[in-house]
Amino acid sequence: MNFPAFYIFGALLLPCLSLSAAETGTVLLSEEGVKNLGIETVVVEESTFEETAFALGRIEAIPGRTGAVSSRISGRLVELGVNPGDTVTAGQVVAKVESRQPGDPPPVIPLSAPIKGLVMHSDARLGEPVEPDKSLLEITDLSEVHAVSRVPEYQAGSIKPGAKAKIKIAALGQQEFEATLLRFATSADQESGTIDAYFQLANPNGILRPGMRAEFTILSGLRENILSVPKESLQGNPANRHVYVKHVKIPNAFERANVQVGEASGDRVEILDGLFPGDEVVTRGSYSLGFAGGGGGVSLKEALDAAHGHKHNEDGSEMSPEQAATAKAGGGEAGHEHGEAHGPGTRELFFMISTGVLAVLLVITSITKRKQTAETTEQA
């Protein structure tokens, strides 16, 4: 098939492919289809909904928890027992200084860590002169740190001291930390339109270090009895959201339900309209259902027949007594009047049309190629 013919064929097929899904809004699958798509559902329930604000920020050491190691006398550094990155305890000897006072040998003075913590910085080298006004080591207690978030000014008013936040550190993957808001900065950043919010964060293992980037989900309020669904269940564009709901009676059937969404919180979205408590919405596999068509190997009639134990019409409606009697007497399918010939269904009609179009295109392509070959031969 040549290039233009391929697109002509595709254009003819597209309306037929979308017909079955548009007819009922219900996706019908076989048990194998459900398994292959990995369909998973959750029950919609009313629960407490968290109103949150998202912000970026960083980890900082708490002011006042940093100490310096220095000598009270002039001398020469003769021993250094620690390096940047080492953890020390309060009172631990970290260096020794040889005094300039006369003596044989000259007196040696030990230098101790003023606090417990991590050695952050060192300006000391063995043999160098030491003066009382020179700091040799900097030690910081990181058992607790500040997590500083840049909160947009328009959201700061709804966040009060004591508010909780869930924090993820880029360097530590998906591990989550909880922190409490202490205070806001004394001024805002005019260029970014944000204000720093200081959270106190426990760091017992010492894995949080100053300068690490952080993502904040700040709890700004709570609302009771709110319907919400996981974000992964939502499909469509922002102006036309929908979910797939498990049918209450038909096995392996999922109905498309248009929904109106509200606020988002973490991995959940508030549902304002379109769902009811007790509905089962599809989470995993929801995106794939949009491409599953309307059959998946099972028709609406077949699914209803299996679910209810009696015959239905092709459109899913209940059979009238007359229709049931006619079908039983004539051995025909549900929904056909007595004496009416069994015409092709939507699916069969689709394949008949597509096969015919394909055959015509193949014939046209073959004739075109023959003409081109004949013209080439005559010119030769």
Phi, psi and chi 1 to 4 in degrees:
 res  aa     phi    psi   chi1   chi2   chi3   chi4
   1 MET       -  131.4 -175.6 -178.7  -63.6      -
   2 ASN   -78.8  173.9   58.0   20.9      -      -
   3 PHE   -61.9  -49.3 -172.1   78.0      -      -
   4 PRO   -63.5  -38.7  -21.4   34.1      -      -
   5 ALA   -63.3  -36.7      -      -      -      -
   6 PHE   -59.3  -43.6  174.3   80.1      -      -
   7 TYR   -72.6  -33.2  -85.2   91.9      -      -
   8 ILE   -62.2  -42.2  -66.3  171.9      -      -
   9 PHE   -65.0  -42.9 -179.2   56.9      -      -
  10 GLY   -63.9  -39.0      -      -      -      -
  11 ALA   -65.8  -34.9      -      -      -      -
  12 LEU   -72.1  -30.2  -69.7  169.7      -      -
  13 LEU   -80.3  -33.7  -71.2 -174.7      -      -
  14 LEU   -55.2  -46.8  -77.5  175.6      -      -
  15 PRO   -60.6  -35.6  -21.9   33.9      -      -
  16 CYS   -70.5  -37.2  -62.8      -      -      -
  17 LEU   -64.5  -32.7  -71.9  173.0      -      -
  18 SER   -93.6   -0.9   59.4      -      -      -
  19 LEU   -66.1  -47.0  177.7   61.5      -      -
  20 SER   -66.2  -37.5   58.4      -      -      -
  21 ALA   -68.2  -33.8      -      -      -      -
  22 ALA   -76.9  -24.3      -      -      -      -
  23 GLU   -66.4  -44.7  -75.9  176.0  -21.7      -
  24 THR  -118.6  -23.1   64.4      -      -      -
  25 GLY    72.7    8.4      -      -      -      -
  26 THR  -115.6  131.7  -58.4      -      -      -
  27 VAL  -101.0  122.2  177.9      -      -      -
  28 LEU  -110.1  127.7  -59.5  166.6      -      -
  29 LEU  -125.2  158.1  -59.1  173.5      -      -
  30 SER   -83.1  168.8   62.6      -      -      -
  31 GLU   -59.5  -36.9  -70.5 -173.0   10.0      -
  32 GLU   -67.2  -36.7 -171.3   66.5   21.9      -
  33 GLY   -64.6  -41.6      -      -      -      -
  34 VAL   -60.9  -42.2  171.7      -      -      -
  35 LYS   -65.9  -43.2 -178.9  178.8  178.6 -179.4
  36 ASN   -66.8  -35.2  -70.2  -20.2      -      -
  37 LEU   -80.9   -9.2  -67.9  179.5      -      -
  38 GLY    64.3   40.5      -      -      -      -
  39 ILE   -65.7  129.8  -60.8  -64.5      -      -
  40 GLU  -131.9  146.4  -66.7 -179.3    1.9      -
  41 THR  -130.0  159.8   62.8      -      -      -
  42 VAL  -131.7  150.7  -63.2      -      -      -
  43 VAL   -84.9  131.7  178.0      -      -      -
  44 VAL   -76.9  125.0  178.4      -      -      -
  45 GLU  -135.2  154.6  -62.6  176.3  -23.4      -
  46 GLU   -80.8  133.2  -68.7 -176.5  -18.1      -
  47 SER  -150.8  176.2   61.2      -      -      -
  48 THR   -74.3  126.0  -59.2      -      -      -
  49 PHE  -106.6  128.5 -169.9   77.1      -      -
  50 GLU   -88.9  126.8  -62.2 -179.7  -14.4      -
  51 GLU   -90.3  123.3  -65.6 -178.6  -23.6      -
  52 THR  -128.1  160.7   58.4      -      -      -
  53 ALA  -125.9  138.3      -      -      -      -
  54 PHE  -102.5  138.5  179.9   80.2      -      -
  55 ALA  -151.7  158.6      -      -      -      -
  56 LEU  -106.6  158.5  -61.0  174.8      -      -
  57 GLY  -172.3 -152.4      -      -      -      -
  58 ARG  -154.2  167.2   62.2 -162.3 -179.9  -83.3
  59 ILE   -99.3  136.1  -59.0  -62.0      -      -
  60 GLU  -132.7  151.6  -71.2 -174.9   -0.6      -
  61 ALA   -72.2  150.2      -      -      -      -
  62 ILE   -79.7  125.5  -61.4  176.6      -      -
  63 PRO   -57.9  141.7  -23.3   33.3      -      -
  64 GLY    92.4   -8.0      -      -      -      -
  65 ARG  -108.9   26.7  -65.2 -159.1  174.5 -167.6
  66 THR  -119.8  134.6  -63.0      -      -      -
  67 GLY  -127.1  157.7      -      -      -      -
  68 ALA  -119.6  145.4      -      -      -      -
  69 VAL  -102.8  122.6  176.6      -      -      -
  70 SER  -144.3  166.6   59.5      -      -      -
  71 SER  -101.0  144.6  175.0      -      -      -
  72 ARG   -86.1   -8.6  -68.7  179.7  -64.8  175.5
  73 ILE  -128.8  160.0   63.4  170.8      -      -
  74 SER   -78.9  146.8  -61.6      -      -      -
  75 GLY   177.3 -151.1      -      -      -      -
  76 ARG  -136.2  135.2 -177.3  173.7   63.4   90.9
  77 LEU   -73.9  119.1 -174.3   65.1      -      -
  78 VAL  -113.4  -11.6  -65.5      -      -      -
  79 GLU  -153.3  134.9 -173.9  176.0  -38.8      -
  80 LEU  -133.1  114.3 -177.9   63.2      -      -
  81 GLY   -97.1   -4.8      -      -      -      -
  82 VAL  -137.6  163.8  -65.0      -      -      -
  83 ASN  -133.8  163.2  -65.3  -62.0      -      -
  84 PRO   -54.2  133.7  -28.4   36.8      -      -
  85 GLY   100.7  -14.3      -      -      -      -
  86 ASP   -79.1  147.9  -69.2  -17.7      -      -
  87 THR   -99.2  133.6  -59.5      -      -      -
  88 VAL  -126.8  162.1  -61.5      -      -      -
  89 THR  -107.4  158.9   58.4      -      -      -
  90 ALA   -62.4  131.1      -      -      -      -
  91 GLY    89.0   -5.6      -      -      -      -
  92 GLN   -69.7  135.1  176.9 -178.8  -24.5      -
  93 VAL   -73.7  121.9  174.2      -      -      -
  94 VAL  -113.5  -16.6  -65.8      -      -      -
  95 ALA  -160.6  164.6      -      -      -      -
  96 LYS  -135.5  139.3  -67.7 -178.2  179.2 -179.7
  97 VAL  -120.5  130.7  174.2      -      -      -
  98 GLU   -85.8  123.4 -178.0 -176.9   79.7      -
  99 SER   -71.9  153.0  174.4      -      -      -
 100 ARG   -84.2   -3.6  -69.7  179.5 -179.2  174.9
 101 GLN   -66.9  146.6  -63.8  178.1   -2.9      -
 102 PRO   -65.3  150.6   23.7  -32.9      -      -
 103 GLY   166.2  159.8      -      -      -      -
 104 ASP  -136.1   94.2 -172.3   18.3      -      -
 105 PRO   -80.6  168.0   32.0  -35.8      -      -
 106 PRO   -63.8  146.5  -20.6   32.2      -      -
 107 PRO   -62.9  143.2   20.2  -29.5      -      -
 108 VAL  -113.3  128.8  174.7      -      -      -
 109 ILE  -107.2  125.2  -52.2  -60.6      -      -
 110 PRO   -79.2  145.5   27.9  -32.5      -      -
 111 LEU  -113.5  129.7  -56.0 -179.4      -      -
 112 SER  -111.6  154.8  -58.4      -      -      -
 113 ALA   -71.6  128.6      -      -      -      -
 114 PRO   -73.8  -25.0   27.4  -34.2      -      -
 115 ILE  -142.0  166.2   60.7  173.1      -      -
 116 LYS   -81.8  153.4   68.4  173.9 -177.5  178.2
 117 GLY   154.6 -159.9      -      -      -      -
 118 LEU  -106.7  133.9 -172.8   72.7      -      -
 119 VAL   -72.1  110.8  178.7      -      -      -
 120 MET   -92.0  -32.4  -56.2  -65.9  -67.5      -
 121 HIS  -153.1  146.6 -178.0   68.1      -      -
 122 SER  -137.5  130.8  173.0      -      -      -
 123 ASP  -113.0   18.2  -75.0  -35.6      -      -
 124 ALA  -102.9  139.8      -      -      -      -
 125 ARG  -137.0  139.2  -70.0 -174.6  -62.7  178.5
 126 LEU   -57.9  136.1  -70.1  175.2      -      -
 127 GLY    88.7  -10.4      -      -      -      -
 128 GLU   -74.9  151.6  -82.9 -167.1  -26.8      -
 129 PRO   -66.4  146.1  -17.7   29.6      -      -
 130 VAL  -122.3  132.5  174.5      -      -      -
 131 GLU  -123.4  152.5  -61.9  -64.5  -21.7      -
 132 PRO   -61.0  -26.4  -25.9   35.4      -      -
 133 ASP   -89.0    7.8   60.7   -9.9      -      -
 134 LYS  -111.6  126.7 -179.7 -178.0  178.8 -177.9
 135 SER   -83.3  132.7  173.5      -      -      -
 136 LEU   -93.3  -41.8  -58.6  178.8      -      -
 137 LEU  -135.8  151.3  -60.9  171.1      -      -
 138 GLU  -119.8  126.2 -179.3 -176.0  -64.5      -
 139 ILE  -120.6  134.7  -60.3  171.2      -      -
 140 THR  -126.1  131.8  -58.6      -      -      -
 141 ASP   -82.1  112.1 -179.9    4.2      -      -
 142 LEU  -108.0   20.7  -64.4  176.8      -      -
 143 SER   -64.2  -26.2   58.5      -      -      -
 144 GLU  -135.6  146.3  -74.2 -173.9  -29.7      -
 145 VAL  -136.1  169.9  -66.0      -      -      -
 146 HIS   -99.8  130.9  -81.8  166.0      -      -
 147 ALA  -102.7  116.0      -      -      -      -
 148 VAL  -108.7  116.1 -174.8      -      -      -
 149 SER  -106.5  147.3   67.6      -      -      -
 150 ARG   -95.9   95.6  -64.4 -174.6  -68.9  -88.2
 151 VAL   -89.8  130.0  178.9      -      -      -
 152 PRO   -56.3  140.5  -25.6   34.6      -      -
 153 GLU   -58.9  -36.7  -69.6 -177.5   74.8      -
 154 TYR   -69.2  -17.1   71.5   89.9      -      -
 155 GLN   -98.1  -18.2  -68.8 -179.1  -37.0      -
 156 ALA   -61.6  -32.6      -      -      -      -
 157 GLY   -64.3  -24.8      -      -      -      -
 158 SER   -92.8    1.4   62.1      -      -      -
 159 ILE  -114.1  123.1  -55.9  172.4      -      -
 160 LYS  -112.7  154.2  -53.7  -61.3 -179.0 -175.9
 161 PRO   -52.6  137.2  -28.8   36.8      -      -
 162 GLY   100.1  -12.9      -      -      -      -
 163 ALA   -62.6  146.6      -      -      -      -
 164 LYS   -95.3  153.8  -58.1  -63.6 -177.3 -179.2
 165 ALA  -141.5  145.5      -      -      -      -
 166 LYS  -103.7  128.9  -64.1  178.0 -179.0  178.4
 167 ILE  -123.3  132.8  -58.8  173.6      -      -
 168 LYS  -115.7  136.2  -70.3 -176.6  179.1 -179.5
 169 ILE  -102.8  125.9  -51.8  -61.2      -      -
 170 ALA   -55.6  -38.3      -      -      -      -
 171 ALA   -74.8  -12.5      -      -      -      -
 172 LEU  -114.7   16.4  -57.7  178.0      -      -
 173 GLY    70.1 -135.0      -      -      -      -
 174 GLN   -91.1    4.3  -65.8  -58.8  -50.4      -
 175 GLN   -61.7  136.6 -173.0  173.3   -3.7      -
 176 GLU  -117.2  139.8 -162.1  169.1   67.7      -
 177 PHE  -120.7  152.1  -58.1   84.9      -      -
 178 GLU  -111.5  139.0  -69.4 -169.9   -1.0      -
 179 ALA  -141.1  163.1      -      -      -      -
 180 THR  -120.4  135.2  -56.5      -      -      -
 181 LEU   -71.4  126.5  177.1   61.9      -      -
 182 LEU   -93.7  -50.8  -64.0  175.6      -      -
 183 ARG  -167.7  168.5   57.6 -178.5  172.9   82.2
 184 PHE  -102.0  160.4  -75.8   97.2      -      -
 185 ALA   -65.7  162.6      -      -      -      -
 186 THR   -76.5  -13.7   56.3      -      -      -
 187 SER  -149.5  160.0   60.7      -      -      -
 188 ALA  -101.3  162.0      -      -      -      -
 189 ASP   -88.1  113.5 -174.1  -32.2      -      -
 190 GLN   -68.2  -33.1  -63.0  -61.2  -40.4      -
 191 GLU   -71.5  -45.3  -68.0 -174.0    2.7      -
 192 SER   -90.9  -14.5   63.3      -      -      -
 193 GLY    69.2   30.9      -      -      -      -
 194 THR  -124.7  164.3   61.3      -      -      -
 195 ILE  -133.9  139.0 -175.0  169.1      -      -
 196 ASP   -73.5  133.4  -75.6  -10.3      -      -
 197 ALA  -115.8  129.2      -      -      -      -
 198 TYR  -101.8  119.0  -71.2   81.6      -      -
 199 PHE  -109.1  140.5  -69.2   82.8      -      -
 200 GLN   -91.0  130.0 -171.1  165.8   -4.6      -
 201 LEU  -133.8  122.7 -178.5   57.3      -      -
 202 ALA   -69.9  143.1      -      -      -      -
 203 ASN  -141.3   59.6 -175.4   29.3      -      -
 204 PRO   -64.0  -29.3   23.6  -33.7      -      -
 205 ASN   -90.2   -4.8  -61.5  -36.4      -      -
 206 GLY    70.0   20.4      -      -      -      -
 207 ILE   -83.8  -16.6   58.5  176.4      -      -
 208 LEU   -88.6  128.2  -59.3  175.2      -      -
 209 ARG  -123.8  148.2  -57.1  -65.7  173.3   86.4
 210 PRO   -55.3  138.4  -26.2   35.2      -      -
 211 GLY    95.5  -12.8      -      -      -      -
 212 MET   -64.4  139.6  -76.4 -176.3  167.6      -
 213 ARG   -79.7  145.0  -68.0  177.1  -61.7  162.6
 214 ALA  -136.8  150.9      -      -      -      -
 215 GLU  -115.3  129.2  -63.2  178.1   -5.8      -
 216 PHE  -112.4  132.5  -64.9   73.4      -      -
 217 THR  -115.0  104.8  -58.6      -      -      -
 218 ILE   -99.5  126.6  -54.6  169.5      -      -
 219 LEU   -78.8  115.9 -180.0   61.0      -      -
 220 SER  -105.6  -13.5   58.2      -      -      -
 221 GLY  -179.4  168.1      -      -      -      -
 222 LEU  -130.1  140.5  -65.1  173.3      -      -
 223 ARG  -128.8  138.6  -71.0 -173.2  -69.3  147.7
 224 GLU   -92.5  155.3  -58.7  -68.9  -23.5      -
 225 ASN    56.4   51.0  -57.0  -37.3      -      -
 226 ILE  -110.4  132.0  -59.6  -60.8      -      -
 227 LEU   -79.5  134.2  -76.5 -178.7      -      -
 228 SER  -149.7  159.1   65.1      -      -      -
 229 VAL  -134.0  158.1  -62.3      -      -      -
 230 PRO   -62.6  146.3  -22.6   33.5      -      -
 231 LYS   -58.6  -33.4  -74.6 -177.0  177.8  178.9
 232 GLU   -67.8  -15.7   62.1  179.7  -34.0      -
 233 SER   -81.5  -17.8   64.7      -      -      -
 234 LEU   -78.2  136.0  -76.3  178.1      -      -
 235 GLN  -129.7  169.4  -58.2  -60.5  -33.2      -
 236 GLY    91.2 -175.3      -      -      -      -
 237 ASN   -96.1  169.1   56.4   58.4      -      -
 238 PRO   -56.2  -26.1  -27.2   35.3      -      -
 239 ALA   -88.8   -9.9      -      -      -      -
 240 ASN  -149.1   76.4 -175.1   22.9      -      -
 241 ARG   -86.6  145.5  -66.6  -66.0 -167.7 -170.5
 242 HIS  -149.0  160.9   65.4  -87.9      -      -
 243 VAL  -130.9  168.4  -61.0      -      -      -
 244 TYR  -110.2  127.4  -75.0   97.3      -      -
 245 VAL  -111.1  134.2 -178.2      -      -      -
 246 LYS   -65.9  130.0 -175.5  177.4 -179.5 -179.7
 247 HIS   -66.1  138.0 -159.0  -74.1      -      -
 248 VAL   -74.8  -20.4  -66.0      -      -      -
 249 LYS  -120.3  -35.8  -65.8 -177.7  178.8  179.8
 250 ILE   -88.5  122.9  -55.0  175.5      -      -
 251 PRO   -65.0  140.2  -17.8   30.5      -      -
 252 ASN    58.6   31.0  -54.2  -40.4      -      -
 253 ALA  -116.9  142.1      -      -      -      -
 254 PHE  -136.5  123.5  -55.1   92.1      -      -
 255 GLU   -96.0  138.1  -66.6 -178.4  -63.0      -
 256 ARG   -78.7  127.4  171.0  173.8  167.5  155.7
 257 ALA  -124.6  121.0      -      -      -      -
 258 ASN   -74.0  135.8  -66.1  -34.5      -      -
 259 VAL  -130.5  154.2  -65.8      -      -      -
 260 GLN  -108.4  124.9 -178.2 -179.7   -7.8      -
 261 VAL  -103.3  157.1  -59.4      -      -      -
 262 GLY  -117.8 -126.1      -      -      -      -
 263 GLU   -77.8  155.9  -61.0  -66.8  -31.8      -
 264 ALA  -107.2  145.9      -      -      -      -
 265 SER  -144.6  109.2  174.3      -      -      -
 266 GLY    61.4 -121.1      -      -      -      -
 267 ASP  -100.2   15.9   61.5  -11.5      -      -
 268 ARG  -124.3  155.6  -59.3 -171.0   69.8   83.1
 269 VAL  -129.7  135.7  177.5      -      -      -
 270 GLU   -70.7  138.0  177.0 -174.3    8.7      -
 271 ILE  -108.8  116.8  -60.9  -62.1      -      -
 272 LEU   -87.8  -32.0  -58.8  176.2      -      -
 273 ASP  -158.6  148.1 -171.9   37.4      -      -
 274 GLY   114.9  -15.6      -      -      -      -
 275 LEU  -132.3  162.8  -66.6  176.5      -      -
 276 PHE  -130.7  154.2  -63.3   94.4      -      -
 277 PRO   -56.6  136.3  -24.5   34.2      -      -
 278 GLY    99.7  -19.3      -      -      -      -
 279 ASP   -61.4  144.9  -74.0  -18.1      -      -
 280 GLU  -106.2  111.6  -73.8 -171.1   56.9      -
 281 VAL   -98.8  147.1  -61.5      -      -      -
 282 VAL   -79.0  131.1  178.6      -      -      -
 283 THR  -104.5  -83.4   52.6      -      -      -
 284 ARG   -68.7  130.0 -177.8 -176.5  175.7 -170.1
 285 GLY    93.2   -1.6      -      -      -      -
 286 SER   -63.2  -42.0  177.5      -      -      -
 287 TYR   -63.8  -38.7 -178.6   75.3      -      -
 288 SER   -67.7  -28.7  -58.6      -      -      -
 289 LEU   -62.3  -28.5  -78.3  178.1      -      -
 290 GLY   -64.9  -19.5      -      -      -      -
 291 PHE  -109.2    5.8  -61.4   93.1      -      -
 292 ALA   -83.8   -5.1      -      -      -      -
 293 GLY    73.4 -159.9      -      -      -      -
 294 GLY  -110.7    9.0      -      -      -      -
 295 GLY  -128.9  -58.6      -      -      -      -
 296 GLY    61.8   25.9      -      -      -      -
 297 GLY    95.7   -5.5      -      -      -      -
 298 VAL  -129.5  131.7 -177.8      -      -      -
 299 SER   -88.3  163.5   68.9      -      -      -
 300 LEU   -60.3  -42.2  179.7   60.9      -      -
 301 LYS   -61.0  -45.1  174.1 -172.3  178.8  -53.5
 302 GLU   -63.7  -39.6  -68.5  168.0  -20.0      -
 303 ALA   -66.1  -42.7      -      -      -      -
 304 LEU   -67.9  -39.2  -72.7  168.2      -      -
 305 ASP   -59.5  -43.9  -71.2   -9.0      -      -
 306 ALA   -69.5  -35.3      -      -      -      -
 307 ALA   -75.0  -38.7      -      -      -      -
 308 HIS  -102.7  -14.0  -64.0  170.9      -      -
 309 GLY    79.9   11.8      -      -      -      -
 310 HIS  -145.8  169.9   57.5  -94.2      -      -
 311 LYS   -77.4  148.7  -63.1  -66.5 -175.9  179.2
 312 HIS  -129.9  165.4  -68.1   73.9      -      -
 313 ASN   -75.4  167.7  -65.3  -47.9      -      -
 314 GLU   -62.0  -29.9  -67.3  -69.0  -15.3      -
 315 ASP   -85.2    3.0   61.7    0.1      -      -
 316 GLY    93.3   -4.3      -      -      -      -
 317 SER   -77.2  160.3   61.6      -      -      -
 318 GLU   -70.1  142.5  -67.5  -76.7  -14.1      -
 319 MET   -75.3  138.0 -108.4 -169.0 -173.7      -
 320 SER   -75.7  159.7   66.0      -      -      -
 321 PRO   -54.9  -39.4  -26.3   35.4      -      -
 322 GLU   -64.3  -43.1  -67.2   78.5    9.4      -
 323 GLN   -64.7  -41.5  -70.9  174.6  -37.4      -
 324 ALA   -63.1  -42.6      -      -      -      -
 325 ALA   -64.8  -41.9      -      -      -      -
 326 THR   -62.2  -44.3  -59.4      -      -      -
 327 ALA   -64.2  -40.3      -      -      -      -
 328 LYS   -67.9  -41.1 -176.2  175.7 -179.0  179.8
 329 ALA   -69.2  -41.6      -      -      -      -
 330 GLY   -92.7   -7.0      -      -      -      -
 331 GLY    69.0   17.6      -      -      -      -
 332 GLY   -89.4  176.2      -      -      -      -
 333 GLU   -78.0  156.3  -72.8  -67.3  -30.6      -
 334 ALA   -63.5  143.3      -      -      -      -
 335 GLY    93.8   -2.8      -      -      -      -
 336 HIS  -104.4  136.1  -66.7  -76.5      -      -
 337 GLU   -74.0  157.6  -64.8  -65.0  -23.1      -
 338 HIS   -59.8  133.2 -179.7   68.2      -      -
 339 GLY    84.0   -8.4      -      -      -      -
 340 GLU   -81.1  132.6 -178.0 -177.7   -5.2      -
 341 ALA   -69.6  147.2      -      -      -      -
 342 HIS   -76.4  101.7  -77.0 -111.2      -      -
 343 GLY   -80.1  164.2      -      -      -      -
 344 PRO   -68.2  144.2   25.0  -32.5      -      -
 345 GLY   -77.9  178.6      -      -      -      -
 346 THR   -58.6  -45.4  -58.7      -      -      -
 347 ARG   -65.6  -44.2 -162.7  175.2  -56.6  170.4
 348 GLU   -64.3  -39.7  -69.7   77.9    5.5      -
 349 LEU   -62.5  -39.6 -175.9   61.5      -      -
 350 PHE   -59.6  -47.7  159.0   65.6      -      -
 351 PHE   -67.8  -34.3  -76.3  112.4      -      -
 352 MET   -64.1  -44.9  -69.4  169.4   58.4      -
 353 ILE   -66.7  -46.1  -66.3  173.9      -      -
 354 SER   -64.4  -38.7   60.2      -      -      -
 355 THR   -65.3  -41.8  -57.3      -      -      -
 356 GLY   -64.0  -44.8      -      -      -      -
 357 VAL   -61.1  -42.9  171.6      -      -      -
 358 LEU   -61.3  -42.7  178.5   59.2      -      -
 359 ALA   -63.1  -43.5      -      -      -      -
 360 VAL   -61.4  -44.3  171.5      -      -      -
 361 LEU   -63.8  -38.5  -69.5  173.7      -      -
 362 LEU   -64.5  -40.3  -71.1  174.2      -      -
 363 VAL   -64.7  -44.4  170.9      -      -      -
 364 ILE   -62.0  -42.9  -66.3  173.2      -      -
 365 THR   -62.7  -41.5  -57.5      -      -      -
 366 SER   -64.6  -43.4  177.0      -      -      -
 367 ILE   -63.8  -42.3  -66.1  173.3      -      -
 368 THR   -60.4  -45.0  -58.2      -      -      -
 369 LYS   -63.1  -39.5  -72.4 -175.7  176.4  179.2
 370 ARG   -63.9  -42.5  -71.6 -178.8 -178.5  179.1
 371 LYS   -61.6  -43.0  -71.7 -177.0  176.8  179.8
 372 GLN   -63.1  -38.9  -67.7  175.4  -13.4      -
 373 THR   -67.0  -41.9  -58.7      -      -      -
 374 ALA   -64.3  -42.5      -      -      -      -
 375 GLU   -62.6  -38.7  -68.2  174.6   -4.7      -
 376 THR   -65.1  -40.0  -57.3      -      -      -
 377 THR   -66.6  -43.1  -57.1      -      -      -
 378 GLU   -62.8  -40.0  -68.8  176.3   -1.3      -
 379 GLN   -66.1  -32.5  -68.9  174.9   -2.5      -
 380 ALA   -71.2      -      -      -      -      -
